[in-house]
Structure formats: structure tokens, C-alpha cells
Amino acid sequence: MPMAEAKNREKRDGDHLIWVLLATAGLLLVFAVIAQPDSTLFTGFWRIQTSQAGLITDPMAVGGVGSALLNAGLVLLVSTVLVRLLRVPFTGMSFACLYMMAGFALLGKNLLNISPILLGGWLYSRYRKESFSKYIYLTLFGTCLSPMVSFLLVNVASGWRWLAMGAMGVVIGFLLPAVAGYTVRVHQGYNLYNVGFAAGFLGLGIASILKGFGVTFTTESTWSGEGHGLLCVLVALLLLGLLVLGAALGCRRWRDYRLILRHSGRSVADFILLDGPARTFVNMALVGTIGFAYLLCVGVRLNGPLVCCLFSMVGFAAFGKHPRNVTPLMAGAVLAAVGLEKLPVTAPGVLLATLFCTGLAPIAGQFGWYWGVTAGFLHMAIVQNTGVLHGGMNLYNNGFAAGLVCVLLIPVIEALKPEPKE
């Protein structure tokens, strides 16, 4: 009987999780129609599908606010349905991955450029004679190299572009799971954006080969200022909905929530499996609120890339991030921008790095806030120079930089730790 009850509870939790994801997709689609309630919604959507998508490209500047939200809602919906069809359990990893899919559909991913990568991941699973369900999250994360696909679609001669983009996507999807399996051993679980680290190396290799054949990577950065008020309402509704849902499921008091803060966040830290959906939803709301409040405090207007950052923070608040381990990282990044780099804290790259450096949250959680500040400081310095290595084709450039921070910092931390007393 206890086993049956546990299975029923697990199924009930899974139902809650998928409905939250579907509701998020629905929220994006509703706001898409509100933002662009005419035929330009669809013409802008197609323009996003067929445009170049390297860093930093805001699809809201390419096709309009509504078209970008439509793209994000559909990417999230398709990804969620795919996970469901493969019968993969919905856990904290699901939220980390699927919210990243939705977020980065506002910074470069679209239905067209992720499709061949998904095919490549499926072919890899066939080659390994294993179920695609084993590789689905790696493959979805691996769509961070989708700008490579869009780059070929836009720049190759018309007779070959579809073949070139398809082949590139398949190669990326086929190779990335193997590379990601290796890189996680390099940073030892201290970089939550492991696939971004792996994609940085794979993107570096592909970009270098293409440069050898005379290809020049040029990206035109776009940064929209439209739709700020509407996007603020969207983000506020998402965060409020998660908070209310967490409270409704039982996390209503500080002592109910605070247990989640005991985790360092080091992979694998799936909060839904460890502490249940109620605490996790509240944590997602709080972590997202930290990022949202920071953006409002520095006075920037929300756009596609910034909403992407917030979705990523919210998603990984189900898989490693919480207020105690993200705030030191953000503080260190701001200190670096103001002191070392002397860059405006409102510059696009600086804003993204300040929020995305929270992928190093396990360092603060494991070793203390002071090492968290150090990691954020170092991340801001390094990430300014990594985009050129892969031609701006890795959307998870901050994940790549975070991996390099781990390579440099973790050995130093380990060396300076006091020896245990006998």
C-alpha cells in the first residue's frame, strides 16, 4: 500500500508539472496575440524563422514582440510534448531544460533551426541502440548551437542552403551528447550550464574549420526596446503564478521553504525530487524575482534577451539555484563590470553576464559566498572574450565561460582549503 501511494503521488506531481509547462506556453501565446493582434504576427514569425540568429540577436527587433512570443510559446509547447511522448518523467531537470528552450526562443532559437539538431540527437540514439529518451534533454540543450544552422540558411547559395543547414544541424545533434558527457567531468558539476560548456568547444571546432574554408562569421546585434510594459506584466504573472501554486501545494511558511537553501546546488541537485514541487515552485518564483528586481533597479527596458535570462534563472531554480547561491555571483559580476571592465551595468553583454553567471551558483553554495563573488567577478572578465572563439554561434556563451571559470577557479579553491584535522 505505501508503494502504491508513492506511485500515485509521483503521478499527481507529474500532472502538476506538465500543466505548469503547458500553462506557461499558453501564457506566452496569449501575450503574443495581445502584443501583435494582426497578420504581422505571422509574417514576423516567418521572418524570425529565416533570419540569422547569432549573439546578440533579439527576435523582437526582427519580427516584433508578438512574433517573438509566438515563437517562444511554440518552441516550449513542441519541446514539452516531445518529452511527454517519450515518457520521460517531469522533474526539476525538465523545468531547467524546457524553460531554457522557451527563454532562448527569445534569443536565437526557433522551430526551423532546432529541428535538424533534434534529428541529429535522434540519429545518435539510434547509433547507440538506445532510447532517444536518454538523450532528449542533452539534445534540447544542444539546440544552443542553432545559430550555426541559421547562419548557413542565410549565407549559403540558394540551391544548397537547405541541405547545408540540415547537415550542420544533424552533425551538431549527433556529436554534442558525446562531448557533453566528457565536459561534465571537467567542471565536476559546478557549472549548471554544462551543455553550454560543451557547445563552446564544439562550436569552436566547427567555426575554426569553416574559417579555414574562408567563411567569415558576422552577426548584427539587435536589441529591442519595444513592449517593456507588456513584458513586465508577463514576467510578473509568471512569477506570481508559480508562487501561488507553490503555496497552494503546501509551501506557505518560511520553515516550509528554507529546507531548499541547505543544498549547494552542485549537479545533480533536482529540487523537485529532493524537496517536492511546492518548495520548488516557490523557489522558482523567488529566484526569478531577484533577476527581475535587478533589471528594474538598473532601469533597463525588458526585451527578448532579458526575458530569456529571467526564464533561465526561473528554470534552473528547479535544478540548483536558490537565493543564497545566486546573489553572491551577481554581486561579483557587477563589481567586475564597474571596477575591472569599467563597462556600464546596462550594456547588453554585461546584463546577460550578470544574470547568466548564476550558472556557477554551486560554487557559492559549496564553498561560501566569498568564492561566489570571486566566481562572478572572474566570469564577467572572461565572458567578454569568449564569443569570438565560436563566432557568436553558441547561444550559451555564458555557459562556455562558466566552464572556463571552473577550470581556473576550482583547483585554486581546492588547493587553498584547510587540511582536515586528524
Secondary structure, 3 states (H helix, E strand, C coil): CHHHHHHHHHHHHHHHHHHHHHHHHHHHHHHHHHHCCCCHHHHHHHHHHCCCCCCCCCHHHHHCHHHHHHHHHHHHHHHHHHHHHCCCCCCHHHHHHHHHHHHHCCCCCCHHHHHHHHHHHHHHHHHCCCCHHHCHHHHHHHHHHHHHHHHHHHHCCCCCHHHHHHHHHHHHHHHHHHHHHHHHHHHCCCCCCHHHHHHHHHHHHHHHHHHHCCCCCCCCCCCCCCCHHHHHHHHHHHHHHHHHHHHHCCCCCHHHHHHHHHCCCCCCCCHHHHHCHHHHHHHHHHHHHHHHHHHHHHCCCCCHHHHHHHHHHHHHCCCCCCHHHHHHHHHHHHHHHHHHCCCCCCCHHHHHHHHHHHHHHHHHHHHCHHHHHHHHHHHHHHHCCCHHHHCCCCCCHHHHHHHHHHHHHHHHHHHHCCCCCC
